[in-house]
Amino acid sequence: MSFLHPEFLLWLLLPTLVLFYFWLTQKPLKNRWLSEAVLEKLHAPETTMGLKGRNSLFLVSSLLIIVAMAQPVIIDSTPIEGKELHIILAIDRGGANFDQTRSLALSTLYTVLGEKIELIGFDDRVYRIAPRSNDGGILSELIKHLTPSSQLSNKPLLEEKLHRIDADMKIVVTLTPMKREDFWIVSSPSDVSAVHEKLIELRKIHLAQVHVPLFFYPLGLAMTLILFALSSMSKRQSVGVGSLALLFSLSLTPAHAGILDFKELIEAKAAYERGEYEKSEHLFARYQMKHDSPQVRYNRANALYMSGRFDRARFWYERVYTTDPGLKERVSHNLKKSIGKIQTVEFQKKGRENGANAITSATSNISMMRKPLKRETRLFEL
């Protein structure tokens, strides 16, 4: 168990204990003139809890309320479903012993399998071998058929290119010395082991910490003790009008805010049913700022998906952290649909860009079919 806000314990416990110490040890004013034995004879038998008993209950209640304000929770760390690390694997095509470089690249690839891996090759220029993929079979085949280069490696150009790419981990496989703090250099089998240890650390970071709240236990016990203490007090004939007005003013604002928030949620759902998806997403986003929950994130992602913003929809689907199996299944299904839509849009965009060269490509393919095929990994300059 841990506390989300331990500062309440630090700043409130000691002043509260000091205050109640003086309160409990303070003697009534009448004890200055009469002894306790005389007061005991003059005092009528009590039919309710004594003053010290009530004050003790108030002390325990105050301590429990402070504990509740510190928000005790149980932390349950679970992996984020659908979240994969983005890893860049850059391979040096230059150098004399390229077979050793290829072997190290394959060992590194097998170490980071299960994540989104982007392959890059470099010599005097930097090439993209494969975009992000978690298909280890295809990536290993591309590395196996990667050809060496007679050009010297341009390390400063590689550093410049990699610096522009945002990734969780950047690995450079090379046999020549290279120093860079934000890259992982693999030049021996021991470096592959270091990459594996770093990958384990990164995977631990990408864990969703689910907080199981416990604040209602001390809060409920404190309210019960306060009820016992108040019920033991003598009955009063009337309650001040000022006290009622104060209680009413304190409870009015939160209730009013809750009604307005609920109305905003109803409007968001109504806009979604009418097909006004952009308006619905905007309303869900405003409601999420005040009352964030897995269901609200799921609804917002649905509105984004229906409005055609598939990248943003994917972003929020991946951040629906829930233990509800039904909601998990719906989120997983919609996430796959979003990824499919994104891939379709990218494919159509590439098709339009390559449409002008379709005839030339077809002629080139026919001429290549007449010649014996040579398996070789194609490189695309970054």
matplotlib code that plots the C-alpha trace (Angstrom):
import matplotlib.pyplot as plt

x = [0.0, 1.2, -0.1, -0.7, -0.4, 1.8, 2.3, -1.0, 0.5, 3.6, 1.9, -1.3, -0.6, 1.7, -0.4, -3.5, -1.9, -0.6, -4.0, -5.8, -3.2, -3.9, -7.6, -7.7, -5.4, -7.1, -9.0, -12.3, -12.4, -14.4, -11.4, -9.6, -11.9, -13.2, -11.3, -12.1, -13.6, -16.1, -17.0, -17.6, -20.1, -21.9, -22.0, -25.1, -24.8, -24.0, -26.4, -24.3, -20.6, -18.3, -16.4, -13.1, -14.7, -16.2, -12.9, -11.1, -13.5, -13.0, -9.2, -9.4, -11.8, -9.5, -6.5, -8.6, -9.7, -6.1, -5.2, -8.1, -6.9, -3.5, -5.3, -4.0, -3.9, -2.8, -0.6, -1.2, 1.3, 0.1, 1.6, -0.2, -2.0, -1.3, 1.8, 5.0, 8.4, 9.7, 13.2, 15.6, 18.2, 21.0, 23.4, 26.9, 27.3, 30.8, 33.9, 35.9, 34.2, 30.5, 29.6, 30.4, 28.3, 25.4, 25.7, 25.6, 22.6, 20.7, 21.6, 20.4, 17.2, 16.3, 16.9, 14.4, 11.7, 8.2, 8.6, 8.1, 11.5, 12.7, 15.7, 18.3, 21.5, 24.3, 27.6, 28.4, 24.6, 21.7, 19.1, 15.8, 15.7, 12.2, 9.6, 8.3, 7.4, 7.1, 7.5, 10.8, 10.8, 10.7, 13.2, 15.7, 15.5, 16.1, 19.2, 20.5, 20.3, 21.8, 24.8, 28.1, 29.3, 32.7, 32.0, 33.3, 30.7, 29.6, 28.9, 28.1, 25.4, 23.9, 23.9, 22.1, 19.5, 18.8, 18.6, 15.5, 13.7, 11.8, 12.2, 12.3, 15.6, 18.3, 20.8, 23.8, 25.5, 29.1, 32.6, 34.3, 34.5, 31.6, 30.7, 27.2, 25.2, 21.7, 22.6, 23.4, 26.5, 26.7, 30.2, 30.5, 28.2, 28.5, 26.9, 23.9, 23.5, 23.6, 20.9, 18.7, 19.1, 18.2, 15.1, 13.9, 14.2, 12.2, 9.5, 9.2, 8.7, 5.8, 3.6, 0.2, 0.0, -3.6, -4.4, -6.9, -8.3, -8.7, -9.5, -13.2, -12.3, -10.8, -13.3, -16.2, -14.8, -14.2, -17.8, -19.1, -17.0, -18.2, -21.8, -21.3, -19.7, -22.5, -25.2, -23.8, -24.2, -27.2, -30.2, -30.5, -33.8, -33.0, -30.4, -29.1, -30.3, -26.8, -25.5, -28.2, -27.4, -23.7, -24.3, -26.6, -24.1, -21.3, -23.4, -24.9, -21.8, -20.6, -24.2, -24.6, -21.3, -22.2, -25.5, -23.8, -21.1, -23.7, -25.6, -22.4, -22.0, -25.6, -25.0, -21.8, -23.7, -26.6, -24.2, -22.6, -26.0, -26.9, -23.7, -22.0, -18.8, -16.5, -18.8, -19.2, -15.4, -15.1, -17.7, -16.1, -12.7, -14.2, -15.9, -12.7, -10.8, -13.1, -14.0, -11.4, -12.2, -11.6, -15.2, -14.9, -11.6, -13.2, -16.2, -13.8, -11.8, -15.0, -16.0, -12.5, -12.7, -16.1, -14.8, -12.0, -9.1, -7.8, -4.3, -5.9, -8.4, -5.6, -3.8, -6.8, -7.6, -4.1, -4.7, -7.9, -6.5, -9.2, -9.7, -13.2, -13.0, -15.9, -14.5, -11.0, -12.4, -14.2, -11.1, -8.9, -11.3, -11.6, -7.9, -7.3, -9.8, -8.1, -4.7, -6.2, -7.7, -4.3, -2.5, -5.2, -4.8, -1.0, -1.2, -3.6, -1.3, 1.7, -0.3, -1.2, 2.5, 3.7, 0.9, 2.9, 5.7, 3.4, 4.2, 7.9, 7.8, 5.8, 8.3, 11.1, 9.5, 9.0, 12.6, 13.7, 11.5, 13.5, 16.7, 17.6, 16.5, 19.0, 17.8, 19.1, 17.6, 16.6, 17.7, 15.8, 17.8, 16.5]
y = [0.0, 3.5, 7.1, 9.3, 12.5, 11.7, 15.5, 15.5, 13.1, 15.2, 18.6, 17.7, 14.9, 16.7, 19.9, 17.8, 15.7, 18.9, 20.6, 17.6, 17.2, 20.6, 20.1, 16.8, 18.0, 21.3, 21.5, 23.3, 26.8, 25.6, 23.4, 26.5, 27.0, 23.5, 20.3, 17.2, 15.4, 18.1, 18.4, 14.7, 14.9, 17.9, 16.5, 14.7, 11.1, 11.2, 9.4, 10.0, 9.7, 12.0, 14.9, 13.1, 10.1, 12.4, 14.3, 11.0, 9.9, 13.3, 12.8, 9.3, 10.6, 13.5, 11.2, 8.9, 11.9, 12.9, 9.4, 9.5, 12.8, 11.2, 8.8, 5.3, 3.0, -0.5, -0.3, -3.0, -2.8, -4.5, -4.3, -1.8, -3.9, -2.8, -0.8, -1.8, -0.1, 1.6, 0.4, 1.5, -1.0, 0.6, -1.7, -0.7, -1.9, -0.7, -2.2, -5.3, -8.0, -7.5, -11.1, -10.5, -7.3, -9.3, -11.9, -9.3, -7.6, -10.9, -11.6, -8.1, -8.6, -11.8, -10.0, -7.2, -9.3, -8.5, -4.8, -2.5, -2.6, -0.3, -1.4, 1.1, 0.6, 3.1, 3.6, 7.0, 7.5, 6.3, 3.9, 2.6, -1.2, -1.7, 0.4, -0.4, -4.1, -6.9, -9.7, -11.2, -13.6, -10.9, -8.7, -11.5, -12.4, -8.7, -8.7, -12.1, -10.8, -7.3, -6.7, -5.1, -1.8, -0.6, 2.9, 4.2, 4.7, 8.3, 8.3, 12.0, 11.7, 8.7, 10.6, 13.5, 11.2, 9.3, 12.4, 13.5, 10.2, 9.8, 6.2, 4.5, 2.8, 3.4, 0.6, 0.9, -2.4, -1.6, -2.9, 0.5, 2.7, 5.1, 7.1, 8.5, 8.8, 8.4, 5.4, 1.8, 0.6, -3.2, -4.3, -7.6, -10.3, -8.6, -5.5, -7.6, -8.6, -5.0, -4.2, -7.0, -5.5, -2.0, -3.4, -5.0, -1.6, 0.1, -2.6, -2.0, 1.7, 1.0, -0.5, 0.9, 1.4, 0.7, 2.4, 0.6, 3.3, 2.6, 6.1, 5.3, 2.8, 5.4, 8.0, 5.8, 4.8, 8.4, 9.4, 6.5, 7.6, 11.2, 10.0, 8.1, 11.2, 13.5, 11.1, 11.1, 14.8, 16.3, 17.2, 20.8, 22.6, 24.4, 24.8, 28.2, 29.5, 30.6, 27.0, 25.7, 28.5, 27.6, 23.9, 24.7, 27.0, 24.4, 21.6, 23.8, 24.3, 20.7, 19.5, 22.2, 21.3, 17.6, 18.3, 20.4, 17.7, 15.0, 17.2, 17.6, 13.8, 13.4, 16.0, 14.2, 10.9, 12.6, 14.3, 10.9, 9.3, 12.2, 11.7, 14.9, 13.1, 16.1, 17.8, 14.6, 14.2, 17.8, 17.3, 14.0, 15.7, 18.4, 15.9, 13.8, 16.8, 16.6, 12.9, 10.8, 7.1, 4.1, 4.4, 8.1, 7.5, 4.7, 6.9, 9.7, 7.2, 6.0, 9.6, 10.2, 7.0, 7.9, 11.4, 9.9, 10.9, 7.3, 8.3, 10.1, 7.3, 4.8, 7.0, 6.9, 3.2, 2.4, 4.4, 2.7, 1.0, -1.3, -4.7, -5.1, -8.0, -6.8, -3.3, -4.8, -6.9, -3.9, -1.7, -4.4, -4.9, -1.1, -0.7, -3.3, -1.5, 1.8, 0.4, -1.2, 2.2, 3.9, 1.3, 1.7, 5.5, 5.2, 2.6, 4.8, 7.7, 5.8, 4.5, 8.0, 9.1, 6.1, 6.3, 8.4, 5.8, 2.7, 2.1, 2.4, 0.1, -2.5, -2.5, -2.8, -5.8, -7.6, -7.1, -8.4, -11.5, -12.5, -12.5, -14.9, -13.4, -12.5, -12.2, -8.9, -6.5, -3.2, 0.0, 3.4, 6.5, 8.5]
z = [0.0, -0.7, -0.6, -3.6, -1.5, 1.6, 2.1, 4.0, 6.6, 6.8, 7.3, 9.2, 11.5, 14.0, 14.3, 14.8, 17.6, 19.3, 19.1, 20.6, 23.3, 24.6, 24.1, 26.0, 28.8, 29.4, 32.7, 33.0, 34.6, 37.6, 38.7, 39.8, 42.8, 43.5, 43.9, 41.7, 44.7, 45.4, 41.8, 41.6, 44.5, 43.0, 39.4, 38.4, 36.9, 33.2, 30.9, 27.8, 26.8, 28.7, 27.3, 27.1, 25.4, 22.7, 22.2, 21.8, 19.1, 17.4, 17.6, 16.0, 13.3, 12.5, 12.1, 9.8, 7.7, 7.2, 6.1, 3.6, 2.3, 1.6, -0.7, 0.2, -2.8, -3.8, -7.0, -9.5, -12.5, -15.6, -19.2, -21.5, -24.2, -27.7, -26.7, -28.5, -28.3, -31.4, -32.0, -34.8, -35.9, -38.0, -39.8, -41.0, -44.6, -44.9, -43.4, -44.3, -42.2, -43.1, -42.3, -38.7, -38.7, -40.2, -37.6, -34.8, -36.5, -36.5, -32.8, -31.9, -34.0, -32.1, -28.8, -29.5, -31.2, -30.1, -30.6, -33.6, -35.4, -38.1, -40.2, -41.5, -43.4, -43.9, -45.7, -47.1, -47.2, -45.0, -46.4, -45.1, -45.4, -43.8, -42.0, -38.6, -38.3, -35.7, -38.3, -37.3, -40.2, -42.9, -41.0, -40.6, -44.3, -45.2, -43.0, -44.4, -48.0, -47.2, -49.4, -48.2, -49.6, -50.6, -49.5, -46.1, -43.4, -42.8, -39.1, -38.7, -41.4, -39.6, -36.3, -37.9, -39.5, -36.3, -34.3, -36.3, -35.7, -32.5, -31.1, -27.8, -28.5, -31.3, -31.9, -34.3, -35.3, -36.4, -35.9, -36.1, -33.0, -32.4, -29.4, -28.8, -25.6, -27.1, -29.3, -28.3, -30.1, -30.8, -31.9, -29.9, -28.3, -24.9, -26.4, -27.4, -23.7, -22.7, -25.3, -23.8, -20.3, -21.5, -23.3, -20.1, -18.3, -21.1, -20.9, -17.1, -17.8, -20.2, -17.5, -16.5, -12.8, -11.8, -8.5, -6.4, -4.1, -0.3, 0.9, 1.5, 4.3, 6.7, 5.6, 6.3, 9.7, 10.6, 9.7, 11.8, 14.9, 14.4, 14.3, 17.6, 19.2, 18.1, 19.1, 22.7, 23.1, 24.9, 22.7, 21.6, 21.2, 18.0, 15.3, 14.2, 10.9, 10.1, 10.4, 8.0, 5.5, 5.7, 5.1, 2.2, 0.6, 0.9, -0.7, -3.5, -5.7, -6.1, -6.8, -9.5, -11.1, -11.2, -12.9, -15.6, -16.2, -16.6, -19.0, -21.1, -21.2, -22.4, -25.2, -26.3, -26.6, -28.4, -30.9, -31.6, -32.3, -34.7, -36.6, -35.4, -34.5, -34.3, -31.9, -29.9, -29.7, -28.5, -25.8, -24.7, -24.5, -22.2, -20.0, -19.8, -18.4, -15.3, -15.1, -16.8, -17.1, -19.5, -20.8, -21.6, -23.4, -25.4, -26.4, -27.4, -29.5, -31.2, -32.1, -33.5, -35.6, -37.0, -37.9, -39.9, -37.6, -37.3, -35.9, -32.9, -32.5, -32.3, -29.7, -27.3, -28.0, -26.8, -23.6, -22.5, -19.4, -18.0, -16.4, -17.8, -20.2, -22.3, -22.7, -23.4, -26.3, -27.8, -27.5, -29.1, -32.0, -32.7, -32.4, -35.1, -37.3, -36.7, -37.6, -40.7, -41.8, -41.2, -43.4, -46.1, -46.2, -46.4, -49.1, -51.2, -50.7, -51.9, -54.8, -55.9, -55.6, -57.6, -60.2, -62.7, -62.7, -63.2, -66.9, -66.4, -63.4, -65.4, -68.2, -65.8, -64.1, -67.4, -68.3, -64.9, -65.4, -68.4, -66.4, -63.6, -60.2, -57.6, -54.0, -52.7, -50.1, -51.7, -50.1, -50.1, -49.2, -46.2]

ax = plt.figure().add_subplot(projection="3d")
ax.plot(x, y, z, "-o")
ax.set_aspect("equal")
plt.show()
